[in-house]
Each structure stands twice: as C-alpha cells, then as structure tokens.
Amino acid sequence: MRILLSISLLVFCCGDVLSTTYDGVVGKHGLAMHGEVKYRSNFQSFEYVNSKAPKKGTLRLHSIGTFDSFNSFIVKGNPVANIDLIYNTLTTSSADEPFSQYGELADAIYMPKDRSWVAFKLRPEARWHDGEKVSVDDVIWTFNILVAEGTPFFRFYYENVQDVIKVGENIVRFNFKNSENRELPLILGQLVVLPKHYWEERDFNKTTLEPPLGSGPYRVKKFEPGRSLTLERNRDYWGADIPSHKGKFNFNEIRIDYYRDNDISLEAFKSGEYDYRLENSSKNWATGYDIPAVANGLITQKLFEHNRPAGMQGFIYNTRRPIFKDVRVRQALALAFDFEWSNQNLFYGQYTQSRSYFDNSELAAVGLPSNEELELLDPLKEDLPRDLFISSYSPPKGGGPRAMRSNLRKANQLLNEAGWIIDDGKRIHPETSKSFEFEVLLVQPGFERIVLPFTRYLDKLGIEATVRTVDTSQYRQRLNTYDFDMIVSSFGQSLSPGNEQRSFWGSNTAAMEGGRNYIGISNPAIDILVEHIVEAQDRKELVTATRSLDRALQWGHWVIPHWHIAYDRIAFWDKFGRPASTPPNGVQLMNWWIDEGKASNLSNKLESEISSLSR
C-alpha cells in the first residue's frame, strides 16, 4: 500500500476554478452515482433554493415520544430529533437528482475510473464550534469508532472499506477491498464527521445529555430532557457561503417540542404551539383541520407532489418466530387484511395499495421478469419462489364481506396445507398442540383502529391476534432485540438503492441486535440480488437488479403491504416564504424561511381574534 502519493496543483478547465490532482486523479466538486452531475463546478447554489433568503426568526417543530440522549450513533438510548443539524458530512446530496453528492466539508473529491478508492480534500476553513480546525484525523477517528462501536448499520454500510489513511495535510483516503461496490465513494461522502478531541475524553458507547460539539449550521442552545430541544443558528458558521448551502438553514432558532402521541400533538399544532406539521394520518388530514384558523387562511393545508420511491410500509413478520417461517402462513395472513375497506372507511380514499418495495419509481417490478432480469434470477431458482417466474405479483384484494369470504377460504386452505388446522374453533398445530397466537406491537395508538379490523378477520380463521401499544423507549428496546411477533413499520427507499439493502435483507444482519433486518430474512438468493444492486455499473444495470430484488421480496410474502401516496401532506402556519419550485425529492424544510410580512400579518390577525374574543 502506497502511503506517500503525489499531490499537485493545476487550473481546472471549468472557468477560473482552482482544483488539485492527487495520485494522478483530478479533483471534482461533485460525484454522480451514474453519469454526470447536474451542477457544474462553478455553480452558485441549487436551483430549488432562494439564495437570498433572509436569516431570521424561529421555526417550531414537534416530535412524538421522548428522548434521553444526544448520541444518535449507538444502539443505546432514545436520540433527540434533529440533532444532525449540528454536524457536517464530507459531501451533501442534491434533491433534484437520483444520487449526486457535492462538497460540504470537502472541497475536492478524487476517484479513479475503477472506483477502487476515494479521497477527500477538506476545506481549510472548516471549523468546529470551539474554533478548532476540522482535520483528517477527525475523519479517520469517526470512521473507525462508528464501525467499531456504532449501530450495526455502519458495519454493513462500510464493510467494503479496507482502510482509511491520511495522505496529506488535508486529504483523507478510503481504500476499498474491491472495486465492485460502485456506490461506496458516494456513501463515504455521507459520513458524519465527529470531533476526535471532544470524544476522546468521553465514552462514545454511552448515552449522554451533554450537548455535543459539532461543526454544522446549528448548535444546542438549551433543552429539557425528554420534553424539548432548542437549536440556535451558528452566526459564524464557516460553511454558510459554500454553494451546496446557499439558501439553506435560514432560521435563527429551531425548537422541537415532544408530545406523548399524535392526537395530542395535532391539538397543540392547531393551538399554535408549533408551526409546521407533516401529516401522516389520512383521518386527521380529512377531518382534523376543520377549524377557523384554516378557514381564515392562518393555517395552510397543502399537498406537495414528489417523485420519491414510496418504500414499503406494512405489517412486518418477525420470521424468527416459528409460526411465521412457513411462506404459506404469511400468504394466508395477508388475505385477512382488507385494504379496500380500510381505504374507504378509515383513510377517506387517499391511498394506493402498495405492491412493490419501490413503488412510485422506475425501480418497481411490474408484470413478468424481463430477459435482463431473468439473467439474474434464473441461476437462483432453487432459492426463489416458483411463482416469481410465471406470475405478476399483486397483493390480495378485499372490499367488504363478500370479497373477504373468498379471501378467507383461500387463507384457510393455505393454513391447512401448512399444518395449521381448526380444532374447536381454534387454529392449532397437531404436532405441537399449540394454538396460533401472536401480538401486534405498536408505538402509535392511532394505528389501533387499523389493526383491530385485521384481527377480527384473523379471528374468523381461528387465529388470536392481540394488540399492544408501548412507549417509545420500550418499543425501541424490543425492536433492537427483535422481541416482537409483528410490528407496523416501513423500509424507506431512494432512487439509488445500494449498501443499505444489506442491512434490510442481508443474512449477515438477521441475528445482529440493533439492526434493520426486522423480518429476519436469511436467503442466499436475496443476498446475491442485493450484491447485484451494490455492484451495478450503470443506471440500466441498477434498475434491472433492483427490480429483480423487488420480485424476490414480493413473492417471499415477508410483509402484509399497506399503502402509499405520491405527495406530502403538510400543514403550516402562514408565516413562511419558500422557494418557487419543489424538487423531485419533495419539500426541503431547511430551504424555507420566515417571511417578515406574512409573520407580521399572522401576528396581527391572531391579536385581532384574541381581542374580539375578550370583548
């Protein structure tokens, strides 16, 4: 391994931008996963920001549950929301490209054509909040501590990194075990860099309520444990004028208040306790905002369309439990969920049923496998469901009692085939004499109204499903140790899937506590399909590999699919300015700002209403 490598300066060919070469590679201002980046080296700001947005005012947000730690990098504790705003990463992504990264802490990125390594040159002006320079040693220490003591996610996300070394005063290099992981240079740019000099005096593997040191646009101003956090904008922020930050981070303060549950938080929003609400409840969106403040224009309800993959939300089986190991059982239980009835009676017709783990994108598998997909799938036939090759997946269709009677007959047949028979009205397994019982673990009480109709249909199959709602701390602990039968959860996706798929579905993560493989999938064919995604050479190969994985997940019946929408439901008090366009990835709240005229008008209207009520 060569430690001392050539570093020289040259004038880059774009405008008057000065760049460098390192080990024969010309430094770049940004990297794209496939093809070229959208923004040239002399770009001043992203197109979807207002680069002249004023910096003023307070943004008030909310979160559900509680927090007991500022350390969001370890398994222990309940980390506080929005603490990422105190940190920087090596690079930052744009919201109007599938996957491109532009310099943040780094002002130059070096990557050879074979992507066998990547190096980052740190900006000399980058500083921690205590004034010390952000150094290569900080980057190296951060990477090593996250892999050694961070959540399991980091180990799998960075498992293809051979080592990280210092090759110049401001240059850090990551060497890879091989050049097959095309995404690795970009995801290393996402590394949150932590201050070595701060953490060396502290135990990284413990929860803490000591406000940590960062280098980002905000710092912790004050907090009440479990109740609220206030961040203040760093007025001396070193990165305020770098192109990827122009027009962002426009609030002088950001306050996050915690509420016990969603219903209480909605009432608090309507009372003016906080300013901005991403509404996840269709019922609340349809009925919860019928108040004078909305009618009078004080609160705005708006749908923002986006092109993000919807991911997969659903009832998630824990297949570590013996009752869920048989695919026929999982398929049978899915037949007992009536999405159509739920959509019309509970969700006000707002949703589309999910059928893909990548819905709302070109990555979703539809119809039968293409010839390109079959090249990946055929060698794995032994470990994949036969139906994958001959049928197009579609989740069960309900729509009321008549449709559900047919579904339940199919479910009964599948359960019988799996050895679960009816005895005195109860579903039992003759070999063990155990009845079919399980618990649906929830953290949000609002989901109980959705789960209970599902359990009533399960009861008709002789299955006893109970519902238990627990607090945030207990829920997190039980997820970390896989101490649950079934949960309601989701697997978020991007337009450029990669290493994170290992943590969702990889065999190596199935037994690792604190991981994201909640289902417990351990299937060699799925492992191989994930690696095809990671190693895709271009966009076409990535789409083919992702669709192939999607089919394997669909036909594995690992979840009971829920629903999705292709827009964000957002309610906000009318005090904000926002950019003229919303990028494909959806609303970017940190690009909004306080509009002084709107804020003054809102304040006057509220005072007028209060005055009229007091007369």
Helices and strands as residue ranges (DSSP letters): E 7-11, E 18-22, E 25-26, E 30-32, E 58-64, G 83-86, E 91-93, E 100-103, E 106-110, E 117-122, H 136-149, H 152-157, E 161-166, E 171-176, H 184-189, H 196-199, E 218-224, E 228-233, G 243-245, E 253-259, H 262-270, E 276-278, H 282-287, H 292-295, E 299-305, E 312-317, G 322-324, H 327-334, H 339-345, E 352-353, H 371-377, G 378-383, H 387-390, H 401-417, E 421-423, E 426-429, E 434-435, E 437-442, G 445-447, H 448-460, E 464-469, H 472-480, E 486-491, H 500-505, G 507-509, H 524-534, H 539-555, E 559-561, E 563-564, E 567-573, E 576-577, G 589-591, E 593-594, H 596-614
